[in-house]
Amino acid sequence: MQAIYDFNTALESKPRGFEAFFLRGIAKYSLGDYKGAANDFSTTVSIHPLYTRAFQYRGICRDRLKDYASALADFNHALEQDPFNSEIYLARGDTKMHLHDYGAAIRDYTKAIQLNPKSGDAFLNRGVAYHLLQKDSLALVDVNRSIRIDYFNVDAWIKRGMIRSELDSLQQALKDFNHAATIKPDYPYIYFQRAITQLKMGDTAACMNDYNKVIHLDSNNALTYYNRALLKSMQKNYQGAKEDYTKVIEINPRNVYAYYNRGIVALKTGHPKEAAEDYTRALTIFPDFIGAYVNRSYAREQYGDQKGAREDHNKAMQIIASVNRKNRNYTELYKKYGDSTYFNKIIEFEADFLNGEMRKGRIQFRKINISPLPDFFVAYSFTHDVNPSSHQSKQYFDKPLSLFDADKHLNIQLFFSVNPSEASNDQQNKLLDKQVQLLMQNRDSASAYFLKGIINSQNQNYYSAIKDYDSCLIFDPNNAYAYFNRAATRFELEESVYQEKTYNRAIGISRSNFQYKKAAQAVPPPSHKKSLDDYAKAERLHPGLAFVYYNTANLKLRLKKYQRAIDDYSKAIALEPKMAEAYYNRALILLYLKENKLACKDLSKAGELGITDAYPVIKQYCSPQ
């Protein structure tokens, strides 16, 4: 993130500096923002059309975005300029692998090896390509060569283990995975692959231990939860299986097989209505899922819904007939599609595994709760104080606010921040309180109450802050910032009161069963009309203040007026093009509205401007799975 900030600074002083665009693209690429990186590489080549590395890395980004045709075009262009670059052949070979053109990939890897005989990655990838063409003797020769070139390349050991496992050389595969674990003990993919091999060997206890290890290292690995659930079902640990399927659904609400198999668990444990609900969810995702119709028919029959059972049976028969026209043995087909083992095969394909590696500390792999960034407040800090606060959030300055300090000689800075409490410091508050007393003695009551309101807002004393802003506006009804802060403060207060009422009502409804949803329905949410009125007054007094539009957008988002919120975030960005928070919040609404392409563009910009939380969201929603 610091690198991106530094490159932004460099580009401000030298807008046509192609090196800064290229290096910023590399930084974005390392954070998983492939679209944003590709855009920077495009700018690089528009400034310097002969800069080969920009074409090369843009091709890699486009490959990651699954735009394989454009990736190949970039690699071809790069090779026209630099035909002896082994890395470009290696990258182009990878794209051809993704297109399942294994023969062409092998030719590129071979060329890379000719240019660089010590390229362990080229040998490794060519070995994988040979394996996919079922030329396993050649595959093992290449992978062995890769290991000799780079003994500590953990991926080479894993790939050889996978090939050996598929060839049923299970003990040899196990040795490879064990050795990989000594090289990189915190790499979850090793344990996932070793678990599959151990299951083939019939060692379910060791398999379970490795699945547990993966989840310990990567708590959001849906595929491992899914496979562990299947294993628990095999061991008749149905409650544990249900919990794991539920976790899969939490991570990926559109995993149709998690609903389907959780339904099977519900049937096995005598809960046919729960099973039917899960099959219904599966069918909303995959309307032609024959197995779900078959099993829901059975579940409905179990709890007496004969009509629904018949409808499901007929629907299943209709789909079976269209899919299996040559096979008229409907009884056998029906049994096949309804058999729980039909979908119980342990999945052996490569999971996400954070693009193959869990890198601790990397921003894009950090786990976050995805939620909009909060409102802006006018906050303060001393310009020459002792022990100043270390402000983590971005600060935005406004000329009239700067003039306020210049007029009052208070040695403070007033600025806009989404985390005003970061600027709070007991020592600072006491110092400013003395300044407030001096203002009162000098009969500048409006300024005194305004600063008191800021202190109370930063310390989250919302009732007192609102009273202070009320008093300020009595003495100075044209203080736009007092209206602004009063609106933001009242919003926080009303939301806090609403949450407290909802919580208390939920406790009153049932102490044994916390029914939050019912409580929320019983307590109407606030309309925030007074805050909207104050923002309107602030905008009239200070036209074009971007932070008014941002906060108003947040308020409309809370009221579920999504399109109006987008409009206001857009106005905020037009007025303050570097307002990272507006890009981020607008992106979250666009994601909710399934406008992922637009959302990912905003997330990239938010990350570029300093919102670190953008990169985990990019990783989850903008990186092709």
N, C-alpha and C positions, 0 to 999 in steps of 0.2 A: 504493500500500500504506500509506503514512503517513497518507493521508486516511482510510482505513478504520479504522486504529488510533485516530485522533483522534475519529472519530464513535463508535467503541465506548466510548471514555472518556466522551464527552458523554452517551451513553445510560445509562451506569452511574449518573451523577449525576442524570439526568432521563429515566427509562424511558419516559415518555409524550410525549417530545418528537418530534412528527411531522417537524419539519424535519431532525433528525439521521437518522431512518430514510430520508427522501427523499434526502438528500444522500449517504448511504452507498449507497443504491440506484444513484445516478448513478455513483458511484465503481466499483461492481461492474460496472455496464453497460459502462463504459469499458474494463474489464479482460476483457470477453467473458463474464462470469458472468451470463448472462441470467436463469437460473432464480433465482439468489440475489438479483439485482436485483429481479425480479418479486415475490419474497417480501417484500422491504423496502417496495416500493411498496404491496403489499397491506396491510401493517401501517400504512403512512401513511394510507391511505384508511379503515382501520378506526378510526383515531384522529380523522381529519379528513375526513369523507365528502364535503366540498365542495372538496377540494383538486384542482383540475382537472389540474394538471401530473402528479400521480401517476397518474391514469387514463391520461393521454396516454402517459407513458413506460412504464407497465405494458403498454399496448397495443403499443408498439414492441418491448418484450422478448418478448411473446407471439408477435408476428409473426416475430421472429428464431428463436423456438422452433417455428415452423410450426403454432402453435395459432391458426389464422386466425380461427375463429369467435369465440374469446374476445377476440382482438385487436380485431375489428370491434365487439364489444359494448363494449369499453373506449372506443374512439374515439367511438362513438355517445353514450355516457354523457358523455364529455368535451364533446362538441358541444352537448348539452342544456344544460350549464352555461356554455359559452363558444362561442356559435354564430358568432362573428366572428374565430375564431382560424385563420389561414391554415395554420399548421404542422400542426394536427390534420387538416385536409382533405388536406394533402400526405401525411401518414403513412397516413391511411386509403386514399388512392389507391394507395400502395405495396402495401398488403395486398391490395387488389383486383387489382393487377397480378399478385401472386403466385398469386391464384386464377384467373388468366387471364380475368378479367372486365374486358377492356380498355375497353369502352365506359363502364362505371361508373367506372373509374379516371380516364378523360378528364374526366368530369363533376366529379369531386373536384378534379383538378388545375386545371380551369377556374375552379372556385369559389375555390381558393387564389390564383389569378392575379388574380381580381376583387378579392379582399381585399388582396392585396399584389402589385401589377403589377411589382415589381422582384425577384420570387422566381425566380432563375435555375434553381433545382432543379425548380420546378413546370413551367417551360417545357421543361426537359430531359426530365423524366419523361413529360410529355405527348407530347413528340416521339417518345420510344421507343414509347409506346403506339400512336401513329398508325402508326409503322413496322410494329409487329406486326399491325396491321389492314390492312397493305399500302397505306396512304395516305401514300406516301413524300414527295410534294410538301409536304403539311402537316407531316410529320415534320421535314423539313429547315428549313422556316420556323421551327419552334419551337426546334430545336437552335441555329440561327443566332442567334435572339433570346437564348437562354441565354448564348451566347458573348459577345454584345454587352454583356449585363448584367454578366457576370463573365468577363473576358478570360482570367483565370488559373485558371479552373476546369478542371483537367486532365481530369476525367471527361467534360466536354462535348466536348472535342476528340477523346477516344477514342471516345465514342459516335458522333460524326459520322463519324469514320473507319470505324467498323464498318458504319454504314449505307451509306456510299459504297462500301465494299468489297463488300457484299452486292448493291449495284446495279451492280457491275462498273465503277465509276468508280475504278479502281485507283490511278492516279497522284494523284488528288485525296485518296484515302484515305491514301496514303503521306505526302502533305504534312501531313495532320492528325496522323498518328502522329509524324512528325518534329518537328512543333511541340510536341506533348505532351511529347516527350523533352527539349526545351529547358526546359520549365517544371519538370519533375520527373524528372531523369535517373536516379534510383534506384528508379523505380516499375516492377516487373517486368511488370505487366499490359500496359503499352504495347508492350514488345518481343514479348510473346506474340502480341498482335493484329497487330502489324506483320509478324511472321514468317508468319502465315497469308496476309496480303495478298501478301507477296513470293513465297510458294509459288504463289499463283494467277498471278502474273506470270512464273513459270518461273525465278525467281532462287533456286535452291536453296542457293547459297553464302551469300547474304544471309540467307535463312531460317535456315540452320544457325547463322550468327553470332548471330542474335537469340535462338534457343533457348539457345545457350551463355550469352548475356547474362542471360537469365531465371534459369538455374540458378546462375550466379555470384551473383546477387542473392538467390535463394531456393533454397537447396540441397536442400530437401525438396519441391519442386514436382513431384508425381508425374505430372501431366498433361503437363508439358513433357518430362520424360524419355520418356514414352510416345510423344509425337509425334516427338521426336528419333529414337527407335528406329525408327519407321516410315520416317522420312526416310533413316536410315542403311541400312535394308534396301533401299530403292529405289536407293541408291547402291552396293549390294552390299557394304557394310561390315558383314558379318554379326557379326563379333566385337564391334564397337562396339554394334550393335543388341542383342545378347545382354546386354551389360553394362548397357545402359539399361533393358531389361525387368526384369533382376534388381533394379536399383535401385527400379523401380516396386513390385516385389513386397516389397522390404524396407520401403518406406513404407506400402504398403497390401497386406497379404498376401491379401486377398480380391478383388483385381483380376483377374477371370476372363480378360479379354482379354490381359493381360500374359502369363499362362501360355500361352494359346492361341498368341499370336504368337511367344513364345519357342520354343514347340514347332515352329512353322513354320521358324524359323531353324535349329533343330537338324536338321530334315529336309533343309533346303537344304545344310547342311554335312556331311551324311552321318552323323548320330548319331541313328538312329531310336529307340533305347532311351531316350535323354534326351527325345526328342520325346514318346514314349508316356507317360513320367512326368509331363510337363507337362500333357498332355491329361487324364490321370487327375486331377491336381490341379484342373484347370478343371472337370471333371465332379463333383468333390466339392462345388464351390461352386454349380454350375448343372447339375443332373443331366439336364436335357433339352436340353443344348447340342449341337445336331445336328452342327455343324461339328467339334466335338471328337471325336465318335464316328467321323465319316467319316475324319478325319485320323489318329486313333489306329488305325483299321482298316488304313489304308495303312502306318503306321509298324510295326505288328505284323507285317504281311505282309513288310516289308523284312527283319526279323530272324528270320523263320521261324516265328512264332507264328500258324499258319494257323487254329487253333481260335478264338483270341482275335480275330483279324481278322474271321472270319465272324460271331462274336457281335456285334461292334461294327457290322458292315455291316447285320445284321438289325435291330439296335436303331435305327440311323439310319433305315432304310427304314420301320420302324414309326412313328417320330415324324413323318417326312416325310409319310407317308400320312394321319396324323391332322391335320396342320397344313394340308396342301394337297389336300384331298379333291377339288377341282374340276380339279386338274391331275394327270393320270395319266401324264405323261411322266417316269417316275421316273429315267431315265438323266440327263436334263437337270437335274432337281432335285438329284440326288445330286452331280452335277458342280458345281452352283452352291454347295451348302453346303460342299463340300470345297475350293473354290477359295480360296486364301489372300487374294486381293484382296477377297473378300466382306467381310472385317472390317478391311481396311487403309485405310479412309477416314480422313483426318486429322480428328481431333476438333476441332470449332470452337466448342464451347460454353464458357461461362465457367468457368475453373478456380477453385479455392478462392482462391488468391492472397491468403491471409490476410484474407478478407472484403474483397477489393478493394484492399488497401493493405498494403505491407510497411512497418510503422512501426518503425524501429530504436529499440531501447531499451525498447519497450513490454513489460511483464512477460509478457503472455499470448502474445507472439510469440517469446519467448526459447526457444532450442532446448535441451532437457535430455534426459538419459538417465533414463527413468522407472524408479525403483527405490525400495524402501521406505526410510524414514528409519531411522537406526541406533538402538541401545539408549541408554537413559539411564544416566548415571553420576552418582555424587555427586562434584561438582567443587568447587573453591575459588577465591576471589580475595581479595586484601587489600582492606579497606574504606578505608584511607587511605594507599595505597602511592604511590610515584612511578612514572610511566609505566605506568598500568594497562592491561590488555588491553582491546581494543574488542570486546566480545562481540557477535557477529552472531546467535547462536542465542538462542532464548527461554530464560529462566532461571525455574525453579520453586522455590519455597521451602517448607520444611516446619518446623513449629514446634519439634520436638525438635532438629533440626539447628541452628536459631537458638540454642537454649538451650545447645548444645554450645560455641559460641563465647563466649556470655555467661559460662559457667562457667570457661572456660580463659583468658579475657582475651587472646586471640591476635590480635585485630583482623582477623579474616578472616570472609568470608561463605562458608558452605557451601550449595550449591544443587544441583538436578538439571539436567543439560544433556545433549543428544544429541551435542554436540561438545565434550567436556571439554578437548581439546587447544587450543581457542581461548583458554581461560583460562590456558594455560601461558605462563610468562614466566621466562626464566633468572634474572632478578633476583629475582622473586617466589619462585622455588623455593629460592634460596639463603637468603632471609630466613626462609622457613618451615622450612627445614632447621635453622636456628639455634633456632627455637621447638621443634622436635622434640627437639633435644639438651637443651633446658631441661626439657622434659617427662620425658625419661629421667632427668635428674638429680633431678627431683622424684618419681621412682618412679611416674610415671603411664605405664607402659609400654603399656597398651592404647591410650590416645589417641595416643601417639607412633607406634606401629606403624600405627594407622589412618590418620594423616596421611601417613606415609611411603608407604603403599599408594596413597593418592589422588594424591600427587606422581608416583609411578611409573605409575599408570594414565593420568594426563593426558599423560605423556610416552611412553606406549605401551611401557613396559618391563614387559611382561605377566608374565614369570616372576618378577621381583622383586616386583611388586605382589601376586601371589598368595601369595608367602612372607610378605609383610608382613601381609596379612589373616589368614593362618594364625596368625601370632604374636599379632596383636590378639585373635583369638578364643580363644586359650589363656588370656590374661589376663582377657578379658571375653566369655564365651560368649553373652551376651545382646545383643550389638551388632548390631542388625538391619541397619544400613547396611554393616557389614563383610561380612555374608553377601551383601547386595545387590551390592556392588561386586565381590566375589570371583566371583559368578556371571557378571556382565557381562564381567569381565576374562577369565575362563576361556573363555567363549564366543568372544571375539575371538581368544584364543590358539589354541583348537582349530580355528577356521575358518582362521586363518593357516597352521597346520601342514598342514591338509588341502589348502589351495590349493597350498602348496609341494610336497607329495607328488604331487599331480595333475600339476603342471607338470613336475616332474622325470621322472615316469613317461612323460609325453607326449613329452618330448625323447628318452627312451630308446627308445620304440617306433619313432619315425621322425624323424630329424633333418631329412629333406627334406620330410616331410609331417606337419604338426603335428596329430596325432589326439587332440585334447583330449577328445572325447566318449568314446572308447574308454578313455582313461586314467581318466576320472572313474568309469566303470563298474568298472574294476579296483580302485580304491581306495575302500572303503566310507566314506561320510560319517560324521562323528561323531554320536553319539546325544545328546550334551549332557546326559546324566543327572545329572552332578554339579551342573551349573548349575541344572537344574530342582529338585534337592534343596535347593540354597541359597536359591532364590527361595521355596520352600515354608517354609523356616525363617524367612526375613525376614518373610513374611506372617504367620506365627504370632506373632512377636515384635512386629510393628507392623501389626496388622490394619487393612485399609482403605488401605494405601499404594498409590496408583494406579499408580505407576511400576513396581511389581512385576508388575502385570497387563500393562502395556504391554510390558515386556521379555519376559515369558513368552509373550505373543502373537507377538512377533518371532521367538522361538525356535521356536514351533509353526509359524509361517509357513515358516521354514527347513526344518522337517521335513515340510512339505506337508500339515499338518493344518489345512486352511483354515478349516473351520467352527469349530474350537476356537479358532483365532487370532481370528476375528471375535468370538466370545463374550468373550474376554479383553480385546480392544480396547474392547468395549462396557462391560465392567466398569470399565475405566480411565476411560472418559468419564463414567460415572455418578459416579465418585468425584472426578474432576477435569474438570468440564464444559468448561473452556477449554484442554484439552490438544489443541492443534492437530495434533500429530504422530500422535495416535491416530486422529483423523478421516481424516487423509491416508492412513495405512497401511491402515486398514479400507477406504477407497475403492479402493485398488489391488487388494485381494483381490476386492472386489465387481465391479470391472471384469473381472478375470480370470474370474470366475464368470458373466460376462455379465449382471450385475444393474446395468445402467448407470444406471437411474433413481435407485436408492439411492446408487450410487457418486457421482453428480454432486451429490447433496444433501450428502454428506460433503465432497466437494472444495470446494464453495462455503463450507462452514463452516470448513474448513481455511484457505482463502484469507482469509476474514474474520478469522481469528484470527492471521494473520501468516505462513502458509506460502506464499511467493511461487511456489514450484514448482507449486502447485495450478493456477495460471492457464494455463500451457501445456498441462496435462493436460485442463483444461476445454475449451480451444480444440480439442484433438484429438478428445475423446470425447463432449463434451456440447453442442457447437455443431452444429446440424443441417447436414449437408453438402448 
